[in-house]
Amino acid sequence: MEITSVTVDGFRNLAGTFCVAPGLNVLWGDNGQGKTNWLEAIYLLATTKSFRTGRLQEVIAFGRPAAHLRAEVVRRSTPVTLDLHLEANRKTLFVNGKRAVVGEYLGQLTVFAYGREALDVICGEPGERRRFIDRGILTLKPTYVQTLADYNRVLKQKNALLRAAVESSDRRCWLDSLEDWNVQLVALGTQLHVERAQYATWLNESLDWRMFNAEQITVRYVSALGSDLPATPEAVRTALTEQLARRREAELAVGHALVGPHRDDLAILMDGRDVARFGSAGQQRSALLVLTLGQLALYRARCAEPPVLLLDDLDAELDTGRIAALLEYLQGQAQVVVTTTKPGLVQGPARRQALRAGRFIEAADSARDEPDKPFSGMEMPPCDMPRSWPPS
């Protein structure tokens, strides 16, 4: 899997087309020039989500009614065109020019991202780690998005019922309706629990923590159903049913759901200790990188094709030794796009492209901007705007 080009219009401060090389790509320039914006555009095209905001209207350029994004991709020698059209409250997806639902769109382009925004996976609330697992599962099983949507819909409806019950003079009259929602919650929650627990096991087996000569990083799925619960549908279904029956009165009293995989977590451990509590800032960044590379390795093993890896603000997040070890490890493993203010830190063959105010500048201009770091590696070839842009 490779991206050949990304074209944007009306997205943050960007304009034009980013031509992407098969191997290592380096986007460099001063802070605030749009380097991370290009990574965000790629991530958005792959996942339909931003790694920076949950409000997609924020990515539309000021004064513009909409944003258009397009990626030209090659998957197993087959060209694929992905289009994403954003308006204030609307997101429209296209695959090869045809409108697509999210289940058809996801899986066309697989991207993993590492940067300071992702550190919430290590140090943030459990919801961040649940989303980390879910994003990993979606790279292997795009249809999982429907299970997630169905579970969240049922959970929302159940919580609405529980809130109404709290305000009622007779909570017992809500029991039949509550049981109907619990039946659906058990069915969908069982699927989520099994998928997440299995993915956590696979990910743990894929972690190569030795690449930085660091502490051992391990992960473990943490569920209120019990740490020794077998991750089989039968066992999970039985445990969920029993827990819901046991906590029914408590849920009616507090007015929200207390049982289900929406309350689970992923333990991220460094030599057996919680890395968020006991790890230094550098150890936490290394742990996140090990997790990201583990997801990449797991995807390659299960899908037999290289994904795309985005590494943001490389020199700010990693020291030179880790940068060298990382880039050596990634050779042939993925198409890589990194951003940096110091392109000289990235050694070896790469396509280096300089940015100013969201636009790519010519090699000669970029060399004048960085006289001590001459433009080296692969030349940036001409790249025309894709045809039929923006999509109709």
Residue pairs with C-beta under 8 A, 6 or more apart in sequence:
1 73
1 74
1 75
1 76
1 109
1 110
1 305
1 306
1 307
1 308
1 335
2 20
2 22
2 73
2 74
2 306
2 308
2 335
3 20
3 42
3 71
3 72
3 73
3 109
3 308
3 335
4 19
4 20
4 72
4 73
4 74
5 17
5 18
5 19
5 20
5 71
5 72
5 383
5 386
6 17
6 18
6 20
6 38
6 41
6 42
6 45
6 69
6 70
6 71
6 72
7 16
7 17
7 18
7 68
7 69
7 70
7 385
7 386
7 389
8 14
8 15
8 16
8 41
8 67
8 68
8 69
8 70
9 15
9 67
9 68
9 69
9 389
9 390
10 60
10 61
10 64
10 65
10 66
10 67
10 68
11 37
11 41
11 59
11 60
11 61
11 67
11 68
11 69
11 86
12 34
12 37
12 40
12 41
12 59
12 61
12 358
13 34
13 37
13 61
13 357
13 358
14 34
14 37
14 38
14 41
14 358
14 359
15 358
15 359
16 359
16 360
16 385
17 383
17 384
17 385
17 386
18 38
18 41
18 353
18 360
18 383
19 351
19 353
19 380
19 381
19 383
20 335
20 337
20 351
21 335
21 350
21 351
21 378
22 335
23 331
23 335
23 336
23 349
23 350
23 351
24 327
24 330
24 336
24 338
24 346
24 348
24 349
24 350
24 351
25 335
25 336
25 337
25 338
25 350
25 351
25 353
26 338
26 339
26 340
26 343
26 346
26 350
26 351
26 352
26 353
26 377
27 35
27 38
27 39
27 337
27 338
27 339
27 340
27 353
27 355
28 35
28 339
28 340
28 341
28 342
28 343
28 352
28 353
28 354
28 355
28 366
28 370
29 35
29 341
29 354
29 355
29 356
29 369
30 341
30 356
31 341
33 355
33 356
33 357
33 358
34 355
34 357
34 358
34 359
35 312
35 313
35 339
35 340
35 355
36 52
36 115
36 312
36 313
36 339
37 358
38 337
38 339
38 355
39 113
39 115
39 310
39 312
39 337
39 339
40 50
40 51
40 52
40 59
41 69
42 71
42 111
42 308
42 310
42 337
43 49
43 50
43 51
43 111
43 113
43 310
44 50
44 56
44 59
44 69
44 84
45 69
45 70
45 71
45 82
45 84
45 109
46 71
46 108
46 109
46 110
46 111
46 308
47 106
47 111
47 135
47 138
48 84
48 91
48 93
48 102
48 105
48 106
50 56
50 59
51 113
51 115
51 117
51 118
52 117
53 59
56 86
56 91
57 86
57 87
57 88
57 89
59 67
59 86
60 66
60 67
60 86
60 87
60 88
61 67
65 87
65 88
66 85
66 86
66 87
67 85
67 86
68 83
68 84
68 85
68 86
68 389
68 390
68 391
69 83
69 84
69 85
69 86
70 81
70 82
70 83
70 84
70 386
70 389
70 390
70 391
71 81
71 82
71 109
72 79
72 80
72 81
72 386
73 79
73 80
73 81
73 82
73 108
73 109
74 80
75 108
75 109
75 305
76 305
80 95
80 96
80 108
80 109
81 94
81 95
81 96
81 97
81 386
82 93
82 94
82 95
82 105
82 108
82 109
83 93
83 94
83 95
83 97
83 390
83 391
84 91
84 92
84 93
84 94
85 91
85 92
85 93
85 94
85 390
85 391
86 92
92 99
93 99
93 100
93 101
93 102
93 104
93 105
94 100
94 391
95 104
95 105
95 108
97 388
97 391
102 145
103 142
103 143
103 145
103 146
106 138
106 142
106 145
107 138
107 139
107 142
109 308
110 139
110 299
110 303
110 307
110 308
111 307
111 308
111 309
111 310
112 139
112 292
112 295
112 296
112 299
112 307
112 308
112 309
112 310
112 334
113 292
113 309
113 310
113 312
114 288
114 289
114 292
114 309
114 310
114 311
114 312
114 317
115 310
115 311
115 312
115 313
115 317
116 312
116 313
116 316
116 317
117 312
118 288
118 292
119 284
119 285
119 288
120 128
121 128
121 129
121 132
121 268
121 288
121 291
122 268
122 275
122 276
122 279
122 284
122 287
122 288
123 276
123 284
126 263
126 264
126 265
126 266
129 265
129 266
129 268
130 196
130 261
130 262
130 264
130 265
130 266
132 266
132 291
133 196
133 199
133 200
133 221
133 266
134 144
134 148
134 196
136 199
136 203
136 295
136 298
137 144
137 195
137 196
137 199
138 144
138 145
139 295
139 299
139 303
139 307
140 199
140 298
140 299
140 302
140 303
141 195
144 195
147 188
147 191
147 192
147 195
148 192
150 188
151 185
151 188
151 189
151 191
151 192
151 260
151 261
151 262
154 181
154 184
154 185
154 188
155 185
155 257
155 260
155 262
157 181
158 178
158 181
158 182
158 185
158 257
159 255
159 256
159 257
161 174
161 177
161 178
161 181
162 174
162 178
162 251
162 252
162 254
162 255
162 256
162 257
163 255
163 256
164 174
165 171
165 174
165 178
165 252
165 255
166 252
166 253
166 254
166 255
168 174
171 252
174 252
175 248
178 248
178 251
178 252
182 241
182 244
185 240
185 244
185 257
185 260
186 237
186 240
186 241
186 244
187 237
189 236
189 240
189 260
189 261
190 233
190 236
190 237
190 240
191 233
192 261
193 223
193 225
193 231
193 236
193 240
193 261
193 264
194 231
194 232
194 233
194 236
196 221
196 261
196 264
197 221
197 223
197 231
198 231
200 219
200 220
200 221
200 266
201 221
201 231
202 298
202 302
203 219
203 291
203 294
203 295
203 298
204 218
204 219
204 220
204 294
206 294
206 295
206 297
206 298
206 301
207 217
207 218
207 219
207 290
207 291
207 293
207 294
208 290
208 293
208 294
208 297
208 329
209 215
209 216
209 217
209 290
211 290
211 293
211 325
211 326
211 329
212 286
212 289
212 290
212 322
212 325
214 283
214 286
214 290
215 270
215 271
215 283
216 270
216 271
216 272
217 268
217 269
217 270
217 275
217 286
217 287
217 290
217 291
218 269
218 272
219 266
219 267
219 268
219 269
219 291
220 227
220 266
220 267
220 269
221 231
221 264
221 266
221 267
222 264
222 265
222 266
222 267
223 229
223 261
223 264
224 243
224 259
224 263
224 264
225 236
225 239
225 240
225 243
226 239
229 235
229 236
229 239
240 259
240 260
243 259
244 259
247 258
247 259
250 258
251 257
251 258
251 259
267 274
268 274
268 275
268 276
268 287
268 291
269 275
270 278
270 279
270 283
270 287
273 279
275 283
275 284
275 287
276 284
279 287
285 317
285 318
286 322
289 318
289 322
289 326
292 309
293 329
296 307
296 309
296 333
296 334
297 333
299 307
300 306
300 307
300 333
300 334
306 332
306 333
306 334
306 335
307 334
307 335
308 334
308 335
308 336
308 337
309 330
309 334
309 335
309 336
309 337
310 336
310 337
310 338
311 326
311 336
311 337
311 338
311 339
312 338
312 339
313 339
313 340
313 341
314 323
314 338
314 339
314 340
314 345
314 346
315 323
315 340
315 341
315 342
315 345
316 341
318 326
320 345
323 345
323 346
324 347
327 336
327 346
327 347
327 348
330 336
338 346
340 346
342 373
343 352
343 354
343 370
343 373
344 370
344 372
344 373
346 352
348 377
349 377
349 378
350 377
350 378
351 377
351 378
351 379
351 380
352 366
352 375
352 376
352 377
352 378
352 380
353 360
353 366
353 380
354 360
354 361
354 363
354 365
354 366
354 369
354 370
354 375
355 361
356 369
360 380
361 369
363 375
363 379
363 380
366 375
367 374
367 375
